[in-house]
């Protein structure tokens, strides 16, 4: 019985949303209700996640486990941002600068580190695997993309060089189109399987 | 060999010159094979009571069948015992097993195995299936063996009949001794057959007498076939006896042949080649996972810390110097792409009082890049009288929007309506599209009570740092609001994956990354904010290229790879 209820809710919701693309005026109120429920559940899930993290770090501090200092920093920053947001509101320029002037450098530094790590990983690939067709193709494609992105190679339109660069420019697009087609087909199949109850990710 | 008297048919020894019965001369009489000695002690006519090595298989089979009929099937040969004790399934119930001695866990397992077939593991199920298959194959093989055995019996019987026929034909012309024998034995054709004793009633008759009876039709072959069929039916599905009692020498000699052919196969699982390959692969994977790997020792000494410091300082100084010595003149030609031109065309044509929806779908770490890319476009599209609505699908979207609008030329005078934050991008895209189409519909967006433009949006600008986020908005908005132009301002990493949406017409225009932003800025003549970073951008790319090339050439540890291969 429990399974049947879940199946009925999932399939009926999916079919109504699917039909809403074709009969928007008729199904508008139902779609509004379903969307409100979805937003409410997603917000509640976010709150639960925040509460879980808060509890975990709080327990870490209480039990004096390893890394208690970082947990204290996390909780202090969380409480400060929460209280300041309630008091000042996100539209306040001071609050905005306060948050973003911490968040943007930290995240940008992580991204810069990620770039260096990717570079090192590429070198390690060559170092560990040696010169194989795959590693060679990886290195050549990476270097070619960087050189083209430099913008230093200037060609006249209609020449062989311009065609060659245009070809290299279109290679990522060709690959991306293939990936998109595969993802679209995969998404459609997954949706159909859920609607036909072949897959039941909501239960069991 | 004996000599049969042509006058009276009596049997005489090979050396006798005259018949011991009638005294007739035996000279010139061809000796005949000696018949079976009679068994005067037997109560019944038992033609096969004695061990006769020349006895054909047909007769032995008849003997065996007769004995089985006499026993009524009650005393059958014992069931063969397998040379190996069969593996006992722990899930099987043993009647002689003490109930108290069974542990509780085994009781539960057995109970579950009784109630749920699926509770038995896959391997156990395979073993049970293999056992059942083996049993059926044994029965089938045994049936085939009996049938084959009977085929041979029939063939031998036909051979005997042929021999009898030939013998009768050959002796018909030149001798009438057989008729004399019949006469002497009281079985002449003229004699009434009802008066003749049946073969069971004739005690002490020899094999020759039985053959005579067959020849006369007293022992028709039909009953023999029926006996064979009964024999097959009786033994269908039975286990072939392997232990023969000592009182049945004939039976043993007869069945020995069949038992050898019916050698039981050992119990084995049926595994397909594909399953075997998968099992091998799994075993190899497990072995490889558990294998100890050699710790790689670099052949060359690591760089000195001083060298590392120098290289780091050079990198930082180079990037900083490139930032200081930058300028718009450094921008190369050809940076503006067709998708960029389409976006610029839209931005220039947007009316001054246009209502725009701007989607903030990027994290704070990409704020610097996206600010550089979006600023020229927003400066061209947004005028003093523009109506701006923003919606975000990242937690810091509202804050990033305020920061970006403050950097615009008309930042302070903008009328910005924040529609809030959607924790799930697809909900936001779907809700915005529905709300944009149905004005009367009241969807409780995060910022309730802020109405959307009654005439709809003049355009949508999506600022995203990832392909997935932008894809969600594109797919929902382009399908539900196809008349509203969609434009993308994305990071360099998301650009290549989103380009097909522009080529398919779902997106009006797009700009991605710093290089395209530089072209847009120069085309719009909108300051030098991108150009001032172009030199450092180029410097960073050149450093990456140099590190890749140098590292690939000098850091390839071919000896290490060879050593590892050798160790494997």
Interface residues (C-beta under 8 A of the other chain):
Chain A: X20 X21 X24 X25 X28 X29 X31 X32 X35 X36 X38 X39 X42 X43 X45 X46 X90 X91 X93 X96 X99 X100 X103 X104 X106 X107 X108 X110 X111 X119 X122 X123 X126 X127 X128 X129 X130 X131 X139 X142 X143 X146 X147 X149 X150 X151 X152 X154 X155 X172 X173 X175 X176 X177 X179 X180
Chain B: X331 X332 X333 X334 X335 X363 X364 X365 X366 X367 X368 X396 X398 X399 X400 X402 X403 X406 X418 X422 X423 X424 X427 X430 X431 X434 X437 X438 X441 X442 X443 X444 X446 X479 X480 X496 X497 X498 X499 X500 X503 X513 X515 X518 X538 X541 X542 X544 X545 X547 X548 X549 X551 X552 X555 X556 X557 X558 X560 X561
